[in-house]
Amino acid sequence: MVHLKLTGKRVVKFLLVPGLVLLLLAGSVAGARPFSDVPDWAYQAVKKLVDGGYLELYEDGTFRGNNPADRYTLAMVVAKLLVNMGEGVAPASRDDLRLQRQLSNEFQNELVLLTIKDQELEKRLAKIEEERLILAEDQTLTTSGVKTLQEELTDLQREVGAIAAQILEEKRRVDDLDLQLTAVQETQAQQAKAIADLNEQLAKEKRTNRLLLVIIGVLGVAGIFLPGPGQ
């Protein structure tokens, strides 16, 4: 296995060669320049790499070519080049194939790590999707449970309202009974007083009658012993 150390000018060389090769094969591209920060000498190469999906622009549409590229970024570019060359999208010469082998050997570890990371990302995405489906199902069950509880709460409130109305009606009935009982008690008190007055009057009349009887008796006895008018 050939190991290359990509430092300094060799890094720039490995970055520019694939783009220049694609540029020579595809020819010049006419049109407006959307990359305001790319110099003229690198414009066509950068545009070709961006149009081919090998590199990406920043959100503001700039390329920012002075920013350093890490080995993972380079590995991504190499991987896409290898795929396109293998599928015949980008024809390669003998020198290109030799460079391809060198780049493949140089970035073998990064390509393997990227493949592993891609698989891990796919697993994580699958797990996230599974968890999302579970959460959606739980949310559906929770929504259904909340709806059921709301219906039960509404029924309970209705029952409580009916019970409260019954209690209020019963209270009114009890109040009416209290008023009736008070009236009956007052009537009984008045009747008891009237009876007491009658009993007292009856007692007085009895005493008077006894007194009259005594007087009559005395008078009767006196008449017996007193002489008549002719005696």
C-alpha positions as protocol buffer text, in pm:
chain_id: "A"
residue {
  index: 1
  type: MET
  ca { x: 0 y: 0 z: 0 }
}
residue {
  index: 2
  type: VAL
  ca { x: 134 y: 340 z: -98 }
}
residue {
  index: 3
  type: HIS
  ca { x: 116 y: 605 z: 171 }
}
residue {
  index: 4
  type: LEU
  ca { x: 129 y: 970 z: 74 }
}
residue {
  index: 5
  type: LYS
  ca { x: 171 y: 1263 z: 306 }
}
residue {
  index: 6
  type: LEU
  ca { x: -53 y: 1543 z: 186 }
}
residue {
  index: 7
  type: THR
  ca { x: 111 y: 1859 z: 316 }
}
residue {
  index: 8
  type: GLY
  ca { x: 174 y: 2200 z: 170 }
}
residue {
  index: 9
  type: LYS
  ca { x: 184 y: 2208 z: -209 }
}
residue {
  index: 10
  type: ARG
  ca { x: 90 y: 1839 z: -240 }
}
residue {
  index: 11
  type: VAL
  ca { x: -240 y: 1904 z: -60 }
}
residue {
  index: 12
  type: VAL
  ca { x: -315 y: 2182 z: -306 }
}
residue {
  index: 13
  type: LYS
  ca { x: -210 y: 1954 z: -593 }
}
residue {
  index: 14
  type: PHE
  ca { x: -441 y: 1671 z: -483 }
}
residue {
  index: 15
  type: LEU
  ca { x: -723 y: 1916 z: -437 }
}
residue {
  index: 16
  type: LEU
  ca { x: -683 y: 2080 z: -777 }
}
residue {
  index: 17
  type: VAL
  ca { x: -591 y: 1785 z: -999 }
}
residue {
  index: 18
  type: PRO
  ca { x: -933 y: 1612 z: -989 }
}
residue {
  index: 19
  type: GLY
  ca { x: -1106 y: 1940 z: -1060 }
}
residue {
  index: 20
  type: LEU
  ca { x: -869 y: 2029 z: -1344 }
}
residue {
  index: 21
  type: VAL
  ca { x: -911 y: 1684 z: -1495 }
}
residue {
  index: 22
  type: LEU
  ca { x: -1288 y: 1715 z: -1488 }
}
residue {
  index: 23
  type: LEU
  ca { x: -1257 y: 2065 z: -1628 }
}
residue {
  index: 24
  type: LEU
  ca { x: -1047 y: 1950 z: -1925 }
}
residue {
  index: 25
  type: LEU
  ca { x: -1282 y: 1662 z: -1995 }
}
residue {
  index: 26
  type: ALA
  ca { x: -1600 y: 1867 z: -1973 }
}
residue {
  index: 27
  type: GLY
  ca { x: -1474 y: 2182 z: -2145 }
}
residue {
  index: 28
  type: SER
  ca { x: -1535 y: 2536 z: -2042 }
}
residue {
  index: 29
  type: VAL
  ca { x: -1868 y: 2637 z: -1895 }
}
residue {
  index: 30
  type: ALA
  ca { x: -2026 y: 2965 z: -2002 }
}
residue {
  index: 31
  type: GLY
  ca { x: -2254 y: 3177 z: -1791 }
}
residue {
  index: 32
  type: ALA
  ca { x: -2259 y: 3423 z: -1505 }
}
residue {
  index: 33
  type: ARG
  ca { x: -2021 y: 3397 z: -1211 }
}
residue {
  index: 34
  type: PRO
  ca { x: -2210 y: 3318 z: -893 }
}
residue {
  index: 35
  type: PHE
  ca { x: -1888 y: 3273 z: -688 }
}
residue {
  index: 36
  type: SER
  ca { x: -1785 y: 3627 z: -606 }
}
residue {
  index: 37
  type: ASP
  ca { x: -1491 y: 3525 z: -386 }
}
residue {
  index: 38
  type: VAL
  ca { x: -1327 y: 3278 z: -632 }
}
residue {
  index: 39
  type: PRO
  ca { x: -1035 y: 3412 z: -839 }
}
residue {
  index: 40
  type: ASP
  ca { x: -1041 y: 3379 z: -1219 }
}
residue {
  index: 41
  type: TRP
  ca { x: -771 y: 3114 z: -1236 }
}
residue {
  index: 42
  type: ALA
  ca { x: -969 y: 2876 z: -1009 }
}
residue {
  index: 43
  type: TYR
  ca { x: -1323 y: 2970 z: -1110 }
}
residue {
  index: 44
  type: GLN
  ca { x: -1394 y: 2699 z: -1367 }
}
residue {
  index: 45
  type: ALA
  ca { x: -1247 y: 2423 z: -1147 }
}
residue {
  index: 46
  type: VAL
  ca { x: -1442 y: 2532 z: -842 }
}
residue {
  index: 47
  type: LYS
  ca { x: -1763 y: 2569 z: -1043 }
}
residue {
  index: 48
  type: LYS
  ca { x: -1722 y: 2223 z: -1194 }
}
residue {
  index: 49
  type: LEU
  ca { x: -1663 y: 2065 z: -854 }
}
residue {
  index: 50
  type: VAL
  ca { x: -1963 y: 2245 z: -705 }
}
residue {
  index: 51
  type: ASP
  ca { x: -2189 y: 2162 z: -1003 }
}
residue {
  index: 52
  type: GLY
  ca { x: -2080 y: 1798 z: -982 }
}
residue {
  index: 53
  type: GLY
  ca { x: -2170 y: 1781 z: -614 }
}
residue {
  index: 54
  type: TYR
  ca { x: -1812 y: 1728 z: -497 }
}
residue {
  index: 55
  type: LEU
  ca { x: -1795 y: 2051 z: -299 }
}
residue {
  index: 56
  type: GLU
  ca { x: -2058 y: 2280 z: -149 }
}
residue {
  index: 57
  type: LEU
  ca { x: -2094 y: 2654 z: -112 }
}
residue {
  index: 58
  type: TYR
  ca { x: -2173 y: 2829 z: 212 }
}
residue {
  index: 59
  type: GLU
  ca { x: -2523 y: 2961 z: 275 }
}
residue {
  index: 60
  type: ASP
  ca { x: -2428 y: 3309 z: 153 }
}
residue {
  index: 61
  type: GLY
  ca { x: -2313 y: 3166 z: -185 }
}
residue {
  index: 62
  type: THR
  ca { x: -1940 y: 3206 z: -120 }
}
residue {
  index: 63
  type: PHE
  ca { x: -1676 y: 2935 z: -159 }
}
residue {
  index: 64
  type: ARG
  ca { x: -1424 y: 3065 z: 99 }
}
residue {
  index: 65
  type: GLY
  ca { x: -1127 y: 2897 z: -64 }
}
residue {
  index: 66
  type: ASN
  ca { x: -885 y: 3021 z: 201 }
}
residue {
  index: 67
  type: ASN
  ca { x: -1050 y: 2807 z: 468 }
}
residue {
  index: 68
  type: PRO
  ca { x: -851 y: 2486 z: 541 }
}
residue {
  index: 69
  type: ALA
  ca { x: -1002 y: 2151 z: 431 }
}
residue {
  index: 70
  type: ASP
  ca { x: -979 y: 1858 z: 670 }
}
residue {
  index: 71
  type: ARG
  ca { x: -906 y: 1503 z: 559 }
}
residue {
  index: 72
  type: TYR
  ca { x: -1269 y: 1399 z: 590 }
}
residue {
  index: 73
  type: THR
  ca { x: -1371 y: 1664 z: 338 }
}
residue {
  index: 74
  type: LEU
  ca { x: -1100 y: 1544 z: 101 }
}
residue {
  index: 75
  type: ALA
  ca { x: -1214 y: 1186 z: 155 }
}
residue {
  index: 76
  type: MET
  ca { x: -1568 y: 1281 z: 61 }
}
residue {
  index: 77
  type: VAL
  ca { x: -1444 y: 1441 z: -263 }
}
residue {
  index: 78
  type: VAL
  ca { x: -1232 y: 1136 z: -344 }
}
residue {
  index: 79
  type: ALA
  ca { x: -1521 y: 901 z: -270 }
}
residue {
  index: 80
  type: LYS
  ca { x: -1753 y: 1086 z: -508 }
}
residue {
  index: 81
  type: LEU
  ca { x: -1482 y: 1093 z: -776 }
}
residue {
  index: 82
  type: LEU
  ca { x: -1428 y: 719 z: -738 }
}
residue {
  index: 83
  type: VAL
  ca { x: -1801 y: 652 z: -769 }
}
residue {
  index: 84
  type: ASN
  ca { x: -1836 y: 871 z: -1079 }
}
residue {
  index: 85
  type: MET
  ca { x: -1529 y: 720 z: -1243 }
}
residue {
  index: 86
  type: GLY
  ca { x: -1650 y: 372 z: -1163 }
}
residue {
  index: 87
  type: GLU
  ca { x: -1991 y: 446 z: -1315 }
}
residue {
  index: 88
  type: GLY
  ca { x: -1839 y: 609 z: -1622 }
}
residue {
  index: 89
  type: VAL
  ca { x: -1977 y: 952 z: -1538 }
}
residue {
  index: 90
  type: ALA
  ca { x: -1626 y: 1099 z: -1539 }
}
residue {
  index: 91
  type: PRO
  ca { x: -1394 y: 909 z: -1783 }
}
residue {
  index: 92
  type: ALA
  ca { x: -1042 y: 870 z: -1651 }
}
residue {
  index: 93
  type: SER
  ca { x: -703 y: 839 z: -1827 }
}
residue {
  index: 94
  type: ARG
  ca { x: -417 y: 615 z: -1720 }
}
residue {
  index: 95
  type: ASP
  ca { x: -268 y: 896 z: -1514 }
}
residue {
  index: 96
  type: ASP
  ca { x: -606 y: 959 z: -1359 }
}
residue {
  index: 97
  type: LEU
  ca { x: -635 y: 593 z: -1264 }
}
residue {
  index: 98
  type: ARG
  ca { x: -289 y: 601 z: -1107 }
}
residue {
  index: 99
  type: LEU
  ca { x: -383 y: 915 z: -915 }
}
residue {
  index: 100
  type: GLN
  ca { x: -709 y: 749 z: -822 }
}
residue {
  index: 101
  type: ARG
  ca { x: -526 y: 453 z: -669 }
}
residue {
  index: 102
  type: GLN
  ca { x: -290 y: 682 z: -482 }
}
residue {
  index: 103
  type: LEU
  ca { x: -577 y: 889 z: -345 }
}
residue {
  index: 104
  type: SER
  ca { x: -774 y: 577 z: -259 }
}
residue {
  index: 105
  type: ASN
  ca { x: -478 y: 436 z: -66 }
}
residue {
  index: 106
  type: GLU
  ca { x: -408 y: 771 z: 102 }
}
residue {
  index: 107
  type: PHE
  ca { x: -766 y: 820 z: 220 }
}
residue {
  index: 108
  type: GLN
  ca { x: -848 y: 456 z: 279 }
}
residue {
  index: 109
  type: ASN
  ca { x: -885 y: 499 z: 654 }
}
residue {
  index: 110
  type: GLU
  ca { x: -1101 y: 808 z: 612 }
}
residue {
  index: 111
  type: LEU
  ca { x: -1317 y: 635 z: 351 }
}
residue {
  index: 112
  type: VAL
  ca { x: -1367 y: 339 z: 583 }
}
residue {
  index: 113
  type: LEU
  ca { x: -1454 y: 571 z: 872 }
}
residue {
  index: 114
  type: LEU
  ca { x: -1694 y: 764 z: 651 }
}
residue {
  index: 115
  type: THR
  ca { x: -1860 y: 439 z: 544 }
}
residue {
  index: 116
  type: ILE
  ca { x: -1890 y: 332 z: 908 }
}
residue {
  index: 117
  type: LYS
  ca { x: -2024 y: 672 z: 1006 }
}
residue {
  index: 118
  type: ASP
  ca { x: -2271 y: 659 z: 718 }
}
residue {
  index: 119
  type: GLN
  ca { x: -2394 y: 321 z: 838 }
}
residue {
  index: 120
  type: GLU
  ca { x: -2413 y: 448 z: 1195 }
}
residue {
  index: 121
  type: LEU
  ca { x: -2610 y: 751 z: 1077 }
}
residue {
  index: 122
  type: GLU
  ca { x: -2849 y: 525 z: 887 }
}
residue {
  index: 123
  type: LYS
  ca { x: -2898 y: 314 z: 1201 }
}
residue {
  index: 124
  type: ARG
  ca { x: -2951 y: 624 z: 1411 }
}
residue {
  index: 125
  type: LEU
  ca { x: -3198 y: 762 z: 1159 }
}
residue {
  index: 126
  type: ALA
  ca { x: -3383 y: 430 z: 1158 }
}
residue {
  index: 127
  type: LYS
  ca { x: -3389 y: 431 z: 1538 }
}
residue {
  index: 128
  type: ILE
  ca { x: -3505 y: 792 z: 1545 }
}
residue {
  index: 129
  type: GLU
  ca { x: -3780 y: 710 z: 1296 }
}
residue {
  index: 130
  type: GLU
  ca { x: -3884 y: 411 z: 1508 }
}
residue {
  index: 131
  type: GLU
  ca { x: -3888 y: 627 z: 1820 }
}
residue {
  index: 132
  type: ARG
  ca { x: -4085 y: 890 z: 1630 }
}
residue {
  index: 133
  type: LEU
  ca { x: -4345 y: 631 z: 1532 }
}
residue {
  index: 134
  type: ILE
  ca { x: -4362 y: 510 z: 1892 }
}
residue {
  index: 135
  type: LEU
  ca { x: -4401 y: 868 z: 2015 }
}
residue {
  index: 136
  type: ALA
  ca { x: -4668 y: 931 z: 1753 }
}
residue {
  index: 137
  type: GLU
  ca { x: -4853 y: 618 z: 1867 }
}
residue {
  index: 138
  type: ASP
  ca { x: -4812 y: 719 z: 2232 }
}
residue {
  index: 139
  type: GLN
  ca { x: -4934 y: 1066 z: 2146 }
}
residue {
  index: 140
  type: THR
  ca { x: -5236 y: 918 z: 1972 }
}
residue {
  index: 141
  type: LEU
  ca { x: -5308 y: 700 z: 2274 }
}
residue {
  index: 142
  type: THR
  ca { x: -5251 y: 995 z: 2505 }
}
residue {
  index: 143
  type: THR
  ca { x: -5483 y: 1213 z: 2297 }
}
residue {
  index: 144
  type: SER
  ca { x: -5746 y: 940 z: 2301 }
}
residue {
  index: 145
  type: GLY
  ca { x: -5700 y: 896 z: 2677 }
}
residue {
  index: 146
  type: VAL
  ca { x: -5726 y: 1270 z: 2734 }
}
residue {
  index: 147
  type: LYS
  ca { x: -6043 y: 1280 z: 2525 }
}
residue {
  index: 148
  type: THR
  ca { x: -6189 y: 992 z: 2724 }
}
residue {
  index: 149
  type: LEU
  ca { x: -6096 y: 1161 z: 3052 }
}
residue {
  index: 150
  type: GLN
  ca { x: -6247 y: 1486 z: 2928 }
}
residue {
  index: 151
  type: GLU
  ca { x: -6571 y: 1308 z: 2843 }
}
residue {
  index: 152
  type: GLU
  ca { x: -6572 y: 1137 z: 3184 }
}
residue {
  index: 153
  type: LEU
  ca { x: -6504 y: 1472 z: 3351 }
}
residue {
  index: 154
  type: THR
  ca { x: -6791 y: 1630 z: 3158 }
}
residue {
  index: 155
  type: ASP
  ca { x: -7025 y: 1348 z: 3264 }
}
residue {
  index: 156
  type: LEU
  ca { x: -6905 y: 1380 z: 3623 }
}
residue {
  index: 157
  type: GLN
  ca { x: -6962 y: 1756 z: 3619 }
}
residue {
  index: 158
  type: ARG
  ca { x: -7310 y: 1694 z: 3482 }
}
residue {
  index: 159
  type: GLU
  ca { x: -7379 y: 1442 z: 3760 }
}
residue {
  index: 160
  type: VAL
  ca { x: -7242 y: 1680 z: 4023 }
}
residue {
  index: 161
  type: GLY
  ca { x: -7464 y: 1956 z: 3885 }
}
residue {
  index: 162
  type: ALA
  ca { x: -7768 y: 1728 z: 3906 }
}
residue {
  index: 163
  type: ILE
  ca { x: -7679 y: 1626 z: 4263 }
}
residue {
  index: 164
  type: ALA
  ca { x: -7629 y: 1991 z: 4358 }
}
residue {
  index: 165
  type: ALA
  ca { x: -7972 y: 2074 z: 4215 }
}
residue {
  index: 166
  type: GLN
  ca { x: -8126 y: 1788 z: 4414 }
}
residue {
  index: 167
  type: ILE
  ca { x: -7953 y: 1907 z: 4730 }
}
residue {
  index: 168
  type: LEU
  ca { x: -8080 y: 2260 z: 4672 }
}
residue {
  index: 169
  type: GLU
  ca { x: -8433 y: 2131 z: 4616 }
}
residue {
  index: 170
  type: GLU
  ca { x: -8410 y: 1915 z: 4931 }
}
residue {
  index: 171
  type: LYS
  ca { x: -8288 y: 2218 z: 5127 }
}
residue {
  index: 172
  type: ARG
  ca { x: -8589 y: 2418 z: 5008 }
}
residue {
  index: 173
  type: ARG
  ca { x: -8819 y: 2135 z: 5113 }
}
residue {
  index: 174
  type: VAL
  ca { x: -8654 y: 2114 z: 5456 }
}
residue {
  index: 175
  type: ASP
  ca { x: -8686 y: 2492 z: 5496 }
}
residue {
  index: 176
  type: ASP
  ca { x: -9057 y: 2465 z: 5413 }
}
residue {
  index: 177
  type: LEU
  ca { x: -9095 y: 2185 z: 5667 }
}
residue {
  index: 178
  type: ASP
  ca { x: -8917 y: 2397 z: 5928 }
}
residue {
  index: 179
  type: LEU
  ca { x: -9158 y: 2681 z: 5862 }
}
residue {
  index: 180
  type: GLN
  ca { x: -9453 y: 2444 z: 5885 }
}
residue {
  index: 181
  type: LEU
  ca { x: -9316 y: 2292 z: 6206 }
}
residue {
  index: 182
  type: THR
  ca { x: -9267 y: 2638 z: 6354 }
}
residue {
  index: 183
  type: ALA
  ca { x: -9624 y: 2729 z: 6265 }
}
residue {
  index: 184
  type: VAL
  ca { x: -9754 y: 2405 z: 6418 }
}
residue {
  index: 185
  type: GLN
  ca { x: -9552 y: 2465 z: 6734 }
}
residue {
  index: 186
  type: GLU
  ca { x: -9686 y: 2818 z: 6760 }
}
residue {
  index: 187
  type: THR
  ca { x: -10041 y: 2685 z: 6710 }
}
residue {
  index: 188
  type: GLN
  ca { x: -9985 y: 2419 z: 6974 }
}
residue {
  index: 189
  type: ALA
  ca { x: -9851 y: 2681 z: 7212 }
}
residue {
  index: 190
  type: GLN
  ca { x: -10154 y: 2898 z: 7153 }
}
residue {
  index: 191
  type: GLN
  ca { x: -10386 y: 2597 z: 7201 }
}
residue {
  index: 192
  type: ALA
  ca { x: -10202 y: 2499 z: 7519 }
}
residue {
  index: 193
  type: LYS
  ca { x: -10242 y: 2854 z: 7652 }
}
residue {
  index: 194
  type: ALA
  ca { x: -10611 y: 2851 z: 7560 }
}
residue {
  index: 195
  type: ILE
  ca { x: -10655 y: 2515 z: 7738 }
}
residue {
  index: 196
  type: ALA
  ca { x: -10474 y: 2648 z: 8040 }
}
residue {
  index: 197
  type: ASP
  ca { x: -10698 y: 2954 z: 8043 }
}
residue {
  index: 198
  type: LEU
  ca { x: -11007 y: 2731 z: 8015 }
}
residue {
  index: 199
  type: ASN
  ca { x: -10884 y: 2506 z: 8294 }
}
residue {
  index: 200
  type: GLU
  ca { x: -10824 y: 2808 z: 8513 }
}
residue {
  index: 201
  type: GLN
  ca { x: -11169 y: 2947 z: 8434 }
}
residue {
  index: 202
  type: LEU
  ca { x: -11325 y: 2605 z: 8498 }
}
residue {
  index: 203
  type: ALA
  ca { x: -11147 y: 2585 z: 8831 }
}
residue {
  index: 204
  type: LYS
  ca { x: -11280 y: 2927 z: 8926 }
}
residue {
  index: 205
  type: GLU
  ca { x: -11631 y: 2824 z: 8826 }
}
residue {
  index: 206
  type: LYS
  ca { x: -11601 y: 2506 z: 9035 }
}
residue {
  index: 207
  type: ARG
  ca { x: -11494 y: 2706 z: 9335 }
}
residue {
  index: 208
  type: THR
  ca { x: -11781 y: 2946 z: 9280 }
}
residue {
  index: 209
  type: ASN
  ca { x: -12028 y: 2660 z: 9247 }
}
residue {
  index: 210
  type: ARG
  ca { x: -11900 y: 2497 z: 9565 }
}
residue {
  index: 211
  type: LEU
  ca { x: -11934 y: 2826 z: 9746 }
}
residue {
  index: 212
  type: LEU
  ca { x: -12288 y: 2866 z: 9620 }
}
residue {
  index: 213
  type: LEU
  ca { x: -12370 y: 2512 z: 9728 }
}
residue {
  index: 214
  type: VAL
  ca { x: -12234 y: 2585 z: 10072 }
}
residue {
  index: 215
  type: ILE
  ca { x: -12439 y: 2903 z: 10097 }
}
residue {
  index: 216
  type: ILE
  ca { x: -12750 y: 2725 z: 9975 }
}
residue {
  index: 217
  type: GLY
  ca { x: -12691 y: 2448 z: 10222 }
}
residue {
  index: 218
  type: VAL
  ca { x: -12646 y: 2693 z: 10507 }
}
residue {
  index: 219
  type: LEU
  ca { x: -12959 y: 2874 z: 10410 }
}
residue {
  index: 220
  type: GLY
  ca { x: -13149 y: 2546 z: 10390 }
}
residue {
  index: 221
  type: VAL
  ca { x: -13041 y: 2444 z: 10739 }
}
residue {
  index: 222
  type: ALA
  ca { x: -13129 y: 2784 z: 10876 }
}
residue {
  index: 223
  type: GLY
  ca { x: -13476 y: 2760 z: 10728 }
}
residue {
  index: 224
  type: ILE
  ca { x: -13539 y: 2444 z: 10917 }
}
residue {
  index: 225
  type: PHE
  ca { x: -13466 y: 2589 z: 11255 }
}
residue {
  index: 226
  type: LEU
  ca { x: -13614 y: 2932 z: 11204 }
}
residue {
  index: 227
  type: PRO
  ca { x: -13990 y: 2972 z: 11299 }
}
residue {
  index: 228
  type: GLY
  ca { x: -14234 y: 3040 z: 11024 }
}
residue {
  index: 229
  type: PRO
  ca { x: -14422 y: 3365 z: 10993 }
}
residue {
  index: 230
  type: GLY
  ca { x: -14734 y: 3248 z: 11181 }
}
residue {
  index: 231
  type: GLN
  ca { x: -14546 y: 3113 z: 11483 }
}
